[in-house]
Amino acid sequence: MVKKKGIKWVVKRDGMYWPSEAMKKSANMSDSKIYSKSMKNPVAFWEGLAREGLTWEKEWESKNAYVEKLPYFEWFKGGKINFSVNCVDRHMGNSSRTALIWVPEPVDEKPIILTYGELYNKVNRFANVLKKYNVKKGDIVSIYLPMVPEALIAMLACARIGAIHSVVFSAFSADALKARIQDAEAKILITSDGYYRRGKPESLIKKAKSAIKKTTIKNVIVVDRIGKKVRGKMFKDFETEMADVDSYAKPEIMNSEDPLFILYTSGTTGKPKGVVHDTGGYAAQAYWTCKWNFDLKPEDTMWCTADVGWITGHTYAFYGPLLTGATSLVYEGGPDFPNPGRWWKIIQDHKVNIFYTAPTAIRMFMNINQNWIKKYDLSSLRVLGTVGEPIDKVSWMWYFNTIGGGRCPIIDTWWQTETGGTLINTLAGVGPFVPTISGKSFPGLSHKIVNEEGHSVKKGNKGFLVQQSPFAPSMLHGVFKNHKKYVDTYWKKYKTMYDTSDGAYMDRGLIRITGRTDDVMKVAGHRLSTAELENAIHDNSLVLDVAVVSMPDKIKGEAPIAFVVLKSGKASKNLEKKLKSYVDSKIGPTARPRRIFFVADLPKTRSGKIMRRILKALLVNEEPKGLMTLVNPESVAKIDLILQGQNILKK
Ligand code: WT7
């Protein structure tokens, strides 16, 4: 056993982990009474945080600090702020400090270090590029970029001029991008020629070009990442444009409740919805959750491994660390390139202090030769985080011991695209850190576990997780152009409480999340709805009917499985392959079904509802229940026959 170096930030007591004296002494927040203190007057509490943590052009009037007219509510109403000023300008007193360490995937390429001063210059310039192309306050800018510094620059430039960014995950397909451009009516797209993945250049521009056809996009600004020539009048080179403009752009003064960005996410219906996030409240929560959850300090380097295409990338790879004046590390590529030691070498080389990743990555690394990890010095780490899905005890302990050297707290953060920032977790300086348990509502917030009727369940019983008023400052401000969807998804069931769609129970006074209670899956931490995937497959002209269910997967958590009834065409391995690549083109490879089974009929009720429960039971070799309610019970035995001998669970 290698002797673990580094300071011990946790101690064990009563079968739980707690912050050590060293942690308590140095932590940004170590007062366990912060919870009760904050709840005496949560609005006043958040007002204090917003005032202390952010730079405002003008403060809100206290009577408008929180205005609730459900299902909408606004924070710091009337307060004036610019988000990019808070991320960059206000750190210019220390402009030589590092804002961003960007690690390219190719090992022969050097990392790019951007100081706050350099970032300031680039953000200002790109803000002027956007202006040159007539982007105005309130306009929506689509960003389809891999993990490159230009993603951060473009996002902050939008914020500087009051434009609203809509980042689309670069692994999404052309169709998926098109749908998001159309919904947002974006007039400009920022993209790249491509990126490196597992040692190979991958094209992005091809997908971008096909996506913008017949949309509102007038101009495309292209980052040169893989040296591809991009021709056409609409296409401009990022660097050339940057060189050609003024180096200062006056920040647009925004209202706290003006939208900062839209991010599309999957719900239970076929179409992804545009989650809208406001400026001031989002900033306050991004700032304080970094400070208190992860104990992030300006001298720290934080590495959140999430892609900017997801909310975690927005809030904890980019915005949170910058708001606090810390250093963010961003890595371009695959976790195992050129070998499975890459991530751990990055931590060693750049002395990463705060490391935030997902259970799916943790499970992947648990299953490799551990020497790839043990040979690196990870003693710079102080706090570890996890997010995206429930983490099991074995993975938690592995993360704690192998990555954290048994020294670092694990902050299991529960939140959602809709919540903008973390809502339920333990604070690094307060504890306790308990495997599989997220913890308490962040100070100033409160959650309840209720039954179908909205009444609290008995302590320890399972129920539905809801959030209570006052709702978190970083909560979504509606679904873009879709009031009905907003109401139906989050407010219909409990009216005065926000419906999270997650299940949970209380354990020793702490919240333990059990997972989604709707038809949303988590595939390698990525959110995917059954309906969205079914819609995509249904669009194929060969398909008559389709049902998608998830099954457990050792690394990815869940994997989608499709059952297809064909209109025409013959069931074959080849057709399965064809339909899989069809899904790639409709949504992206993250949504690709693990298997597609061709069946004669899907189990349905008299009203025509597909009984996915039954399919799921068959997949995991359980006795399907409720066959009596089916119009076609004979379909079940036939499907079972097809599944037999397929060894699906082992794959
Ligand atoms: C769903 C939201 C928010 C960042 C990434 C995911 C699940 C998230 C945890 C956790 C158990 C978790 C929930 C939630 N989830 N964090 N720590 N423990 N489950 O964002 O893609 O919007 O998904 O992820 O089911 O509803 P998202």
Boltz pocket constraint, residues with backbone or C-beta under 6 A from the ligand:
constraints:
  - pocket:
      binder: B
      contacts: [[A, 265], [A, 311], [A, 312], [A, 386], [A, 387], [A, 388], [A, 389], [A, 390], [A, 391], [A, 412], [A, 413], [A, 414], [A, 415], [A, 416], [A, 417], [A, 418], [A, 424], [A, 438], [A, 500], [A, 501], [A, 502], [A, 513], [A, 514], [A, 515], [A, 516], [A, 522], [A, 525], [A, 526], [A, 527]]
      max_distance: 6.0
